[in-house]
Amino acid sequence: MSFLWNTIIIRPMLNFLLLLYSLLMRNFGLSIIVFTVIVRLITLPSTISQTRSAKASQDMQPKLAELQKKYKDNREKLAEEQMKLYKEAGINPLGCLVPTLIQFPIWIGLYQAISNALPANPLQLMNLARHIYVQFPLLSKLIPLNPQFLWLDLSRPDPLYILPLLTMVTMWAQQKMMASSNTDPQQQAMSQSMELMMPLMFGMFAFSMASGLAVYFVASNLFGMVQQYFVSGWGGLESFFKRTAPAKPIRKGSSNERKR
């Protein structure tokens, strides 16, 4: 299993990062950002499908509310009618999970690729040499890589905790932009819980793992926000700031001016 994982995930990812490193002025942080954009472009079809599914689900909310009201005392019938409605609309309720499931092996593989690409001792350096394709001997000459990017050592966690914070903020903002209005209180509560739990979880990853992975998180989230903006605008993020914005004070004498 380990051999298969290394062959399919780690080695291709590591060698591709080394290739980008050689093309991008030997800047490993920039290589991770370009790698992120390429991954997001490859997964773009599934992401667009997710966005369309979310939009269709939002349009279906009035019909779902009617079903919930009609079958509030019959949970089995309600679930059956909801699935029928999803099927008629051509929506897969689990479709929104596909992009995330695709990303998980990338996250794990990228973390291991960064760890392998930036060895901390001679033994890890030898392990890195075994992962480089023999067909590309020029890649071996790039070793050791320069781990410095801005204020970061990409093989270590961010000492200033800036990237973990950016990871949480950008992931929360992206989820808010994608959020759809939901009339079901239970689903609404679950959605709000996920909007908090996911950023916190990935913020903890960014806090404790190599900052190179956090660079990937932030770049991926920003790419997702730009993509979502062109699909649906600011979405739920705009609604959130409108709700939380302080009310404008009414100027004295404004009522008298209107009477005049």
C-alpha positions, 0 to 999 in steps of 0.5 A: 500500500505504501509503495502504491501511494508513493508511486501514484501520489508522492513521486509525481507530486514531488517531481512536479514540484521540483520541475516548477522549482527549476522553472520559477527561479528556484523559489519553492514558495512560488512553486507551491502557489503555481502548483495550487493553481494548476490543481484547482484548474484540473479540479475545476469541472467538479468544482463548477458542478458543486457550485451549480448543485448548490445554486440548484439546491438554493432554488429548490428551498421553497419546494423543500419547505413545502415538503417539510411542512406537508410531511413533518410527522412522517420522516420516512416519507419526507426523505423519500419525497426529498430524494425524488425532488433531487432526482427530478432536478438532477442534483446529487445531495452528496455532490458538494463533497466530491471536490473536498474528497479529491483534495484530501489525497492532495493535501496529504501528498503535498505535506509528505512531498514538502517534507521529502523535498526539504530534508532535515538530515542526511538520511532524509536527503538519501530518501529524497534521492530515491524519489526523483525520477532517473529519467530527469537527472537534472532534477537531482542537481537542484538538491538541496532546495532553498526553503525560505519564502518571505518570512517562512521556512517552508519545512516548518510551521509559521513562527508568526502564526499569520498563515494559520490565521489567513487559512481560517479567514479565507476558508470561512469567507469562501464557505460564506460565499458558497452558502445557500439560504436554507429553510430547514432549521436543522440543516441551517444549524449544521451548515453554520457549525461546518462554517466554523469547524472546517476553518478551525480544523484547517487552521490547526493543521496550518498551525502545527504542520509545515508552512508550505502546506499552509501556503497551499491552503491560503492560495487554494482558498483565494483561488476558490473565492475568485472563482466563486465571485465570477459564478455568484458574486459575493453570495452569503458573504455580502449578506453576512456583512449587511446583517452585521453592519451597524445601522446608520444613525437618523439625523435630527430634523430629518423628519421635519425636512421630509414634511417640508 
